[in-house]
Amino acid sequence: MKAKSMLWGAVTVALVGAMGALWACSPSSESLSNTGEGGWDAVVAQYPDDPYVASYENEDPATLITMHKQLGNTCESCHDDATMKDVGSFTELMAPAEETIATREFCLNEGCHNWDKIKDTTILDGDKTVYNPEGLYNVHDNHRGDVDCGQCHSMHGQPVLNCVTCHYMDLPEGWIGFE
């Protein structure tokens, strides 16, 4: 009888502890941190008309957000909780924040992109000139030096190939440039 009481006591303590752990990890209205099933998923569901949420959800193959989403990335792969609190307040897409997102340092971190691989795979056809008889242009290895990724790439909007303001190149599908 005493062993049975001790067993029920242990089971009760384990259940109460498990419930407390689950409660501590559940999102609250004060903290939007994505520690459970809420967080970013809840914010995205709550604000479908936010232009950033809409671009994440619409699967436009011309945007980088679609490619990143297909690779398994979510909003919190790039954005922090402070950004999440702003979702729902945007009426249009804005330029990248130069201090954090779309910088070379941010995009070329160990878990994301590799500069050498990018340089080796981004050669575009264009006009043959005296200076470029092959008519091949490497948009990432060029005379402009190291510019931030956000100068051309837009995660949520259409990317702009700035090289074509001076050079003729065939634009990749989905890109805009000088016309």
C-alpha positions as CSV (number, residue, x, y, z in Angstrom):
1,M,0.0,0.0,0.0
2,K,2.8,2.4,0.9
3,A,4.6,1.6,-2.4
4,K,1.4,2.3,-4.3
5,S,1.1,5.7,-2.6
6,M,4.7,6.5,-3.4
7,L,4.2,5.6,-7.0
8,W,1.1,7.9,-7.3
9,G,3.0,10.7,-5.6
10,A,5.8,10.3,-8.1
11,V,3.4,10.3,-11.0
12,T,1.7,13.4,-9.7
13,V,5.0,15.2,-9.3
14,A,6.1,14.2,-12.8
15,L,2.8,15.4,-14.3
16,V,2.8,18.7,-12.5
17,G,6.4,19.3,-13.5
18,A,5.7,18.5,-17.2
19,M,2.6,20.8,-17.1
20,G,4.8,23.6,-15.6
21,A,7.4,23.1,-18.3
22,L,4.8,23.3,-21.1
23,W,3.3,26.4,-19.5
24,A,6.6,28.1,-19.3
25,C,7.3,27.4,-23.0
26,S,4.0,28.6,-24.3
27,P,3.8,32.0,-25.9
28,S,2.1,34.7,-24.0
29,S,0.7,38.1,-25.1
30,E,3.6,39.8,-23.5
31,S,6.4,37.9,-25.2
32,L,6.2,37.0,-28.9
33,S,9.3,34.8,-28.8
34,N,8.9,31.7,-30.9
35,T,9.5,29.1,-28.2
36,G,6.5,26.9,-29.2
37,E,3.8,26.7,-31.8
38,G,2.9,30.4,-31.5
39,G,5.4,33.2,-32.1
40,W,6.1,33.9,-35.8
41,D,3.5,31.5,-37.0
42,A,0.8,33.2,-35.0
43,V,1.9,36.7,-36.1
44,V,2.0,35.6,-39.8
45,A,-1.5,34.1,-39.5
46,Q,-2.8,37.3,-37.7
47,Y,-1.5,39.7,-40.4
48,P,-2.0,38.2,-43.9
49,D,-2.2,41.6,-45.5
50,D,1.1,42.8,-44.2
51,P,3.3,43.2,-47.4
52,Y,6.1,41.1,-45.9
53,V,3.7,38.3,-44.8
54,A,2.0,38.4,-48.2
55,S,5.3,38.1,-50.0
56,Y,6.2,35.1,-47.8
57,E,2.9,33.4,-48.5
58,N,2.4,34.1,-52.2
59,E,5.2,31.8,-53.6
60,D,6.3,34.3,-56.3
61,P,9.3,32.5,-58.0
62,A,10.9,35.9,-58.7
63,T,11.5,36.7,-55.1
64,L,14.2,35.4,-52.9
65,I,11.8,34.8,-50.0
66,T,10.2,32.0,-52.0
67,M,13.5,30.3,-52.7
68,H,14.5,30.7,-49.0
69,K,11.1,29.3,-47.9
70,Q,11.4,26.3,-50.2
71,L,14.8,25.6,-48.6
72,G,13.1,25.5,-45.2
73,N,13.8,29.0,-43.9
74,T,11.1,30.8,-42.0
75,C,10.8,34.4,-40.8
76,E,12.8,33.8,-37.7
77,S,15.7,32.4,-39.8
78,C,16.6,36.1,-40.5
79,H,14.5,38.3,-38.3
80,D,14.5,38.7,-34.5
81,D,11.6,39.2,-32.0
82,A,11.9,43.0,-32.3
83,T,11.1,42.8,-36.0
84,M,8.2,40.4,-35.4
85,K,6.6,43.0,-33.2
86,D,6.5,45.4,-36.2
87,V,4.6,42.9,-38.4
88,G,1.2,44.2,-39.2
89,S,2.3,47.9,-39.1
90,F,3.7,47.9,-42.7
91,T,1.7,49.2,-45.6
92,E,4.4,48.7,-48.2
93,L,7.8,47.1,-48.6
94,M,10.7,49.2,-47.4
95,A,14.4,49.4,-48.3
96,P,16.6,46.9,-46.3
97,A,17.9,48.1,-43.0
98,E,21.5,48.7,-43.9
99,E,22.8,48.0,-40.4
100,T,21.4,44.4,-40.2
101,I,19.7,42.7,-43.1
102,A,21.0,42.3,-46.6
103,T,24.6,43.2,-45.7
104,R,27.5,41.1,-46.8
105,E,28.3,40.2,-43.2
106,F,24.7,39.0,-42.6
107,C,24.3,37.0,-45.8
108,L,27.8,35.5,-46.0
109,N,27.7,33.9,-42.5
110,E,28.8,30.3,-42.0
111,G,25.2,28.9,-42.1
112,C,24.1,30.7,-45.3
113,H,26.0,31.8,-48.4
114,N,29.6,31.2,-49.6
115,W,31.1,34.1,-51.5
116,D,33.4,31.9,-53.7
117,K,30.5,29.7,-54.8
118,I,28.4,32.8,-55.6
119,K,31.2,34.4,-57.7
120,D,31.8,31.2,-59.6
121,T,28.1,30.7,-60.6
122,T,26.9,34.2,-61.5
123,I,28.2,34.9,-65.0
124,L,25.7,36.6,-67.4
125,D,25.8,37.1,-71.1
126,G,25.8,40.6,-72.5
127,D,27.2,42.8,-75.2
128,K,30.6,42.0,-76.6
129,T,32.9,45.1,-76.4
130,V,36.5,46.0,-77.0
131,Y,37.0,45.7,-73.2
132,N,34.9,42.5,-72.9
133,P,35.2,40.5,-76.2
134,E,33.5,37.4,-74.8
135,G,30.5,39.4,-73.6
136,L,30.5,37.6,-70.2
137,Y,29.8,39.6,-67.1
138,N,30.3,38.3,-63.5
139,V,28.0,40.5,-61.5
140,H,29.5,39.5,-58.2
141,D,33.2,39.9,-59.3
142,N,33.2,43.3,-60.9
143,H,34.7,46.8,-60.7
144,R,32.3,48.1,-58.1
145,G,34.0,46.1,-55.3
146,D,32.3,44.7,-52.3
147,V,28.8,46.1,-52.2
148,D,26.1,44.9,-49.8
149,C,23.8,42.2,-51.1
150,G,20.7,44.5,-50.6
151,Q,22.0,46.8,-53.3
152,C,20.6,44.4,-55.9
153,H,18.8,41.6,-54.0
154,S,15.5,42.1,-52.3
155,M,14.2,39.3,-50.2
156,H,10.5,40.3,-50.3
157,G,10.4,42.3,-53.5
158,Q,11.7,42.2,-57.1
159,P,15.5,42.2,-57.4
160,V,17.2,45.0,-59.4
161,L,20.3,44.3,-61.5
162,N,22.1,47.6,-61.1
163,C,24.9,46.7,-63.5
164,V,22.5,47.2,-66.5
165,T,22.3,51.0,-65.8
166,C,25.7,51.0,-67.7
167,H,26.1,47.6,-69.2
168,Y,23.8,45.6,-71.4
169,M,23.2,42.1,-70.0
170,D,20.5,39.6,-70.3
171,L,18.4,40.0,-67.2
172,P,17.7,36.8,-65.2
173,E,14.1,35.9,-65.0
174,G,12.2,38.0,-62.5
175,W,14.8,40.7,-62.3
176,I,14.3,44.3,-63.3
177,G,16.8,46.8,-64.5
178,F,17.4,49.7,-66.9
179,E,15.0,49.6,-69.9
